[in-house]
Structure formats: C-alpha cells, structure tokens
C-alpha cells in the first residue's frame, strides 16, 4: 500500500472532523473534491470556486501546528453576491409561526410537523445559523440547564448558546415527544431516526410556509430562513 503524504493525512483529518460535526455526506463530497484538486496541482486559478474551502484548509493546518502553511489571501477567493437581509416585523413573525405550528404530518417524514416549528424557533430566538440548527446533536442540547453547544461552526469555532426559558420549556416537551418516536436519535431535529434534515429542505419548507401565510409576494426583499439571525448580528451589544 502506498504511503500517504502528510498533506493527504491532514485532509483526511479535516474530513473526519466534519463528519463528527454532523456535516451531511453531500457537503463533505464537495469539500473533498476541492481538496483533491489541491493535492493534484499547486496551481490555483483566481477564478477557482474551490478557493474558499482550500483557504479554510490552510487556516486549519496553521492552527494544527504547521505555521508555515500557505493560506490563500481572502481577496483571491471568489466573491459572492451579497444578499439584502429581510428584517421581519412582529406581524410577519406571528403569521409565519401560526402557519408553521399547524403543519400536517407527512407520510415520508413522520416528525416533520413536530421539529420544523422548533427548528425555526431556534433560529428566531437564538440567532443560530441554519446549518448549526439542523446539525445540532441531541447530546449537545442540555435542556435541564438550558443551553446548546455548537461545535466546529464558522471558522471551526465552538460556542455555547443559552436558551430563553420559554423556548427551553417547549424543547423539554418536544424532546419527550420525539424520543417516543426515535429513542436513539443522533440529531436534535431528526429527519429520520439517525439522519439530519438536508440544507435545501430548510429553505424549501420556509418558502412554502411564507406562501401559505400570505407573505411570499408581499415582503420588500426576498426572505430566507437565515434572515431570522440578522437582528442578533446587527443589534447584539
């Protein structure tokens, strides 16, 4: 068997960390494709859309003790078009959750109507990212004290988020209900017993709820589930 290079071993370590953090297989494959290109060639074009994950890999190597590792300059990475966030009014929030709380059961996903209202509440009440919510593992939710632990988030950083008391009470009831259906689940918001909800499904369901609430065409800017987070970004002390 051909011996792997230190760089190849580092790539495998990064991918393993992503798996432990709960990243879905499709996301890991995309990142792995970027790393494979790095392993095959040191020539990186400035228009390469894979520059961002390779930049993060360089930062990971530096944080792991390889201080001379090269990090692609931020200005080289392809710039993404900025999306104008939508700031929800109180009336829009009420209409959204009125519809969300009335979601019917679905044959293909018997817990969808139970966890979506709870997942969107976590976005709205705590300002977490959509990926942080869907990848949240049950073992990292301490409902007795009232906090969740988020690991390997943006910039591979960890943080603890404390829950408002009313949200903690809702989650206590929710956890008991879901546990009766999936007693050994891995994720706090499961799609099935041992899988997390896919990233695209969060947005699709959000858009359907907006439309059902009569908000789809009336909002000044196109709203996304991620926009629940922005008040925390702009107004936190």
Steps between C-alpha positions, in 0.01 A plus 500: 500500500632840400586716798294816529665840512462728805273724290273207411483398866406857596219501243362178647512649850302806385237284331471283812447813713222607263334158532518519878349847485200357314560625146290311247676277249418725202674798664804288588527377140506858369775598745692180426490580128664835573773334707564242229566781256744647748683169530528461122624847419649794683385737226178666617321736265360819647158414359499159666174458696676251730736762639293561814513142639870483409556828684326353808719190469811717510371669815432157651859392429635814667284442806626138512863606536605538137581869536661527156187374317379727223158663536340633185442877536138592557497730196585203273189307602204542273267766634139403545224744426366654817141425594296777658361359827134526585414624848170346606228708662314368804193445283700294249649288778154429645359404159798278422483299822120477492536306175812314610331370815214356292714293262337161435685168540669371185519135405863520385612677819285430802670762723524791255198681648651462848857618451466775236317740737768430761789540257377833363446621858864429575601719205265778607557491876875431513640621169680178412585419140276262307782243470565523874135425573459205267835345601435543873546165671274391780795436732599866461164634621484534878134575562520461877731799533384664177780526244629346177863448401598572140826348379714559191288784370621787281876524530501163682394681817289365787252688715226450757156654444259538790129451431224738610291337772185479288694331219663259744156399629379437145808292426451288811155399373624462143788275607267264684270475197780438250672257735188282502533471121880491463643398841858468373514798267831676431368841401282732704292575189491164319373440152510129568629311798870553434518771234485878503276717285663598170598865451283553192191370679522774765470767232231323299276451801562856613383631161189279509408629846553861389270446203234328712517792746434745216848651527678359197435789259448778754845525655719787388806274457510127444501346846700192596506287812851632562354852538365407844863533611570857389352693794754321720784595263411870479366579844688280745706708751 
